[in-house]
Amino acid sequence: MLELIPAIDLRGGRCVRLYQGDYDRETVYGENPAAMAQHWQSLGATRLHVVDLDGARDGTQLNAEAVRSIVAVASVPVELGGGVRDLDTIARWLDAGVERVFLGTAAVTNPELVGQACARFPGHVAAGADARNGRIAVRGWEVDSGEGVVEFARRVIEAGVCAVTYTDVARDGTLEGPNLDELATLIESLPAHDAQIILAGGIGSLDDIKRASAVKGLDGVIMGRALYEGRVDLVEALAAIQG
């Protein structure tokens, strides 16, 4: 069954969303990340996807306190991405209670790290395939890495990641619907694997979720703005998927 995963994006310790990854087009949805985590849990969320936007941009862990506050109240798995650049940082977050850690920029700039991390922490390392014009965007989605999305996904899956998120940056935060055609093409291009494939970016309605659930090989959908602005009711969406 498709897993529906609320996103908690952090910037300056607050819950925010960006429009198409643009740091100058930010909407603040809450001042208390832990309370937000409890809210989504109370509505039936089975996992929380946390992103440190400051970390994604410059490699720091400026929202560490906010992440720890979420983990402290979470009764469901918490996954974290943004600013994770080395094995020690992965180890610290796993020790702190994060269930799996996502590599983005580091998976491009330091390819060997992915294999090393998967070997040391099997089942707890994932990768973010953040796409702009078919290529992976890094450093807070502000830099074109030049690596193709399919090539990236194949490489990290072969290295042993437990999950890959696919995000079309142009759709993220727009509520205009996800890029299901590119998602399907990506999934069909991958070799046999055990990694979960998770969609993020563009969800704007329950119909978008239903259409995504029809994509063969998709395991989960991350939702942000649609939930925060009431375009999607999590309880209704979970019932629809279960039904």
C-alpha positions as CSV (number, residue, x, y, z in Angstrom):
1,M,0.0,0.0,0.0
2,L,1.2,3.5,-0.8
3,E,2.7,5.3,2.2
4,L,1.6,8.9,2.7
5,I,4.3,10.9,4.4
6,P,3.9,14.5,5.7
7,A,6.9,16.7,5.2
8,I,8.3,19.0,7.9
9,D,10.7,21.4,6.2
10,L,12.8,23.4,8.6
11,R,14.4,26.8,8.2
12,G,15.6,29.0,11.0
13,G,13.9,26.5,13.4
14,R,10.5,27.0,11.9
15,C,8.2,24.9,9.7
16,V,8.2,26.4,6.2
17,R,7.7,25.5,2.5
18,L,9.6,26.9,-0.5
19,Y,8.1,27.5,-3.9
20,Q,10.1,25.6,-6.5
21,G,13.0,25.4,-4.0
22,D,13.4,29.2,-4.1
23,Y,14.7,30.4,-0.7
24,D,13.3,33.9,-1.4
25,R,9.8,32.5,-1.8
26,E,9.2,31.0,1.6
27,T,5.9,30.5,3.5
28,V,6.0,29.9,7.2
29,Y,3.5,27.4,8.5
30,G,4.5,27.0,12.1
31,E,6.9,28.0,14.8
32,N,6.9,24.7,16.7
33,P,8.2,21.7,14.7
34,A,7.6,19.2,17.5
35,A,3.9,20.3,17.7
36,M,3.6,19.9,14.0
37,A,5.0,16.4,14.2
38,Q,2.5,15.5,16.9
39,H,-0.3,16.9,14.8
40,W,0.5,14.8,11.7
41,Q,0.9,11.7,13.9
42,S,-2.5,12.3,15.5
43,L,-4.1,12.2,12.1
44,G,-2.5,8.9,11.3
45,A,0.8,9.6,9.7
46,T,3.0,6.5,9.8
47,R,6.3,8.3,8.9
48,L,7.6,11.9,8.9
49,H,9.9,13.4,6.3
50,V,12.1,16.1,7.8
51,V,14.3,18.4,5.7
52,D,16.9,20.8,7.1
53,L,16.7,23.5,4.4
54,D,19.5,25.5,5.9
55,G,21.7,22.4,5.9
56,A,20.8,21.5,2.4
57,R,22.0,24.9,1.2
58,D,25.3,25.2,3.1
59,G,26.0,21.8,4.8
60,T,25.5,23.0,8.3
61,Q,23.1,21.6,10.9
62,L,21.5,24.8,12.0
63,N,18.1,23.1,12.7
64,A,19.5,20.3,14.8
65,E,17.6,21.4,17.9
66,A,14.3,21.4,15.9
67,V,15.1,17.9,14.5
68,R,15.8,16.6,18.0
69,S,12.5,18.0,19.3
70,I,10.7,16.2,16.5
71,V,12.4,12.9,17.2
72,A,11.7,13.3,21.0
73,V,7.9,13.3,20.4
74,A,7.7,11.0,17.4
75,S,6.1,7.6,17.8
76,V,6.6,6.9,14.1
77,P,9.8,6.7,12.1
78,V,11.5,10.0,11.3
79,E,13.6,10.3,8.2
80,L,16.0,13.3,7.7
81,G,17.7,15.0,4.8
82,G,19.6,18.2,4.3
83,G,23.2,19.0,5.1
84,V,24.3,15.5,5.7
85,R,27.8,15.3,4.2
86,D,29.8,12.6,6.1
87,L,29.6,9.3,8.0
88,D,29.9,10.9,11.4
89,T,26.9,13.1,10.8
90,I,24.9,10.1,9.6
91,A,26.0,8.1,12.8
92,R,25.0,11.0,15.1
93,W,21.5,11.3,13.6
94,L,20.9,7.5,13.7
95,D,22.1,7.4,17.3
96,A,19.7,10.3,18.1
97,G,16.8,8.3,16.9
98,V,16.4,9.2,13.2
99,E,15.3,6.1,11.4
100,R,16.9,6.8,8.0
101,V,19.1,9.6,6.7
102,F,19.0,11.0,3.2
103,L,22.0,12.0,1.1
104,G,21.6,14.6,-1.6
105,T,24.5,16.9,-2.4
106,A,27.0,14.6,-0.8
107,A,25.8,11.7,-3.0
108,V,26.9,13.7,-6.0
109,T,30.1,15.4,-4.7
110,N,31.3,12.4,-2.8
111,P,30.0,9.3,-4.6
112,E,32.1,6.9,-2.5
113,L,30.3,8.1,0.6
114,V,27.0,6.4,-0.5
115,G,28.6,3.0,-0.7
116,Q,30.5,3.5,2.6
117,A,27.4,4.7,4.4
118,C,25.2,1.8,3.1
119,A,27.8,-0.7,4.2
120,R,28.1,0.8,7.6
121,F,24.4,1.5,8.2
122,P,22.5,-1.0,6.1
123,G,18.8,-0.2,5.7
124,H,19.3,3.3,7.1
125,V,20.7,5.3,4.2
126,A,18.6,6.8,1.5
127,A,19.1,9.3,-1.4
128,G,17.3,12.3,-2.8
129,A,17.0,12.5,-6.6
130,D,16.1,16.2,-6.9
131,A,15.6,16.9,-10.6
132,R,15.6,20.1,-12.6
133,N,15.4,19.7,-16.4
134,G,16.3,16.0,-16.0
135,R,19.5,16.6,-14.0
136,I,20.2,16.4,-10.3
137,A,20.2,19.7,-8.5
138,V,22.4,20.1,-5.4
139,R,23.2,22.6,-2.6
140,G,19.6,23.4,-1.7
141,W,18.6,22.8,-5.4
142,E,20.5,26.0,-6.4
143,V,23.3,24.2,-8.4
144,D,23.0,21.9,-11.5
145,S,25.2,18.9,-10.8
146,G,25.2,17.9,-14.5
147,E,24.4,14.3,-13.5
148,G,21.2,12.8,-15.1
149,V,18.4,11.7,-12.7
150,V,18.3,8.1,-14.1
151,E,22.1,7.7,-13.8
152,F,22.1,9.0,-10.3
153,A,19.2,6.8,-9.2
154,R,20.9,3.7,-10.7
155,R,24.2,4.5,-9.0
156,V,22.8,5.0,-5.5
157,I,20.6,1.9,-5.8
158,E,23.6,-0.1,-6.8
159,A,25.4,1.3,-3.8
160,G,22.7,-0.1,-1.5
161,V,20.4,2.8,-0.5
162,C,17.1,1.7,1.1
163,A,15.0,4.4,-0.6
164,V,15.1,7.1,-3.3
165,T,12.9,10.1,-3.4
166,Y,12.2,11.7,-6.8
167,T,11.4,15.4,-6.8
168,D,10.7,17.5,-9.8
169,V,12.0,20.9,-8.4
170,A,9.8,22.8,-10.9
171,R,6.7,21.2,-9.4
172,D,7.7,21.4,-5.7
173,G,5.4,23.7,-3.7
174,T,3.3,24.6,-6.7
175,L,0.2,22.4,-6.0
176,E,0.1,21.9,-9.8
177,G,0.4,18.1,-9.7
178,P,3.5,15.9,-9.7
179,N,5.5,14.9,-12.7
180,L,4.1,11.4,-13.0
181,D,5.4,10.9,-16.6
182,E,9.0,11.4,-15.6
183,L,8.5,9.4,-12.4
184,A,7.2,6.4,-14.4
185,T,10.1,6.7,-16.8
186,L,12.6,6.8,-14.0
187,I,11.1,3.7,-12.3
188,E,11.0,1.8,-15.6
189,S,14.7,2.7,-16.2
190,L,15.9,1.2,-12.9
191,P,17.3,-2.3,-12.6
192,A,15.7,-4.8,-10.2
193,H,16.1,-3.5,-6.6
194,D,14.8,-3.6,-3.1
195,A,14.8,0.2,-2.5
196,Q,11.6,2.1,-1.9
197,I,10.8,4.7,-4.6
198,I,9.1,7.8,-3.1
199,L,7.5,10.7,-4.9
200,A,7.8,14.3,-3.6
201,G,6.8,17.6,-5.1
202,G,3.6,19.0,-6.7
203,I,0.9,17.2,-4.9
204,G,-2.1,19.5,-4.8
205,S,-5.2,17.3,-4.4
206,L,-6.5,13.9,-3.4
207,D,-6.8,13.2,-7.1
208,D,-3.1,13.7,-7.5
209,I,-2.5,11.1,-4.8
210,K,-4.9,8.6,-6.5
211,R,-3.1,9.1,-9.8
212,A,0.2,8.6,-8.2
213,S,-1.0,5.4,-6.6
214,A,-1.5,4.0,-10.0
215,V,2.2,4.3,-10.9
216,K,3.6,0.8,-10.8
217,G,6.6,0.5,-8.5
218,L,5.9,3.6,-6.4
219,D,6.0,3.0,-2.7
220,G,5.3,6.4,-1.1
221,V,4.3,10.0,-1.5
222,I,5.6,13.0,0.4
223,M,3.2,15.9,0.9
224,G,3.9,19.4,2.1
225,R,2.0,22.5,1.1
226,A,-1.2,20.6,0.1
227,L,-1.5,19.4,3.7
228,Y,-0.6,22.7,5.4
229,E,-3.1,24.6,3.3
230,G,-5.9,22.1,3.6
231,R,-5.9,21.1,-0.1
232,V,-5.5,17.5,1.1
233,D,-7.0,16.1,4.3
234,L,-4.6,13.5,5.6
235,V,-7.3,11.4,7.2
236,E,-9.3,11.3,4.0
237,A,-6.3,10.6,1.9
238,L,-5.2,7.7,4.1
239,A,-8.8,6.3,4.0
240,A,-8.8,6.6,0.2
241,I,-5.5,4.8,-0.2
242,Q,-6.5,2.0,2.2
243,G,-9.8,1.6,0.5
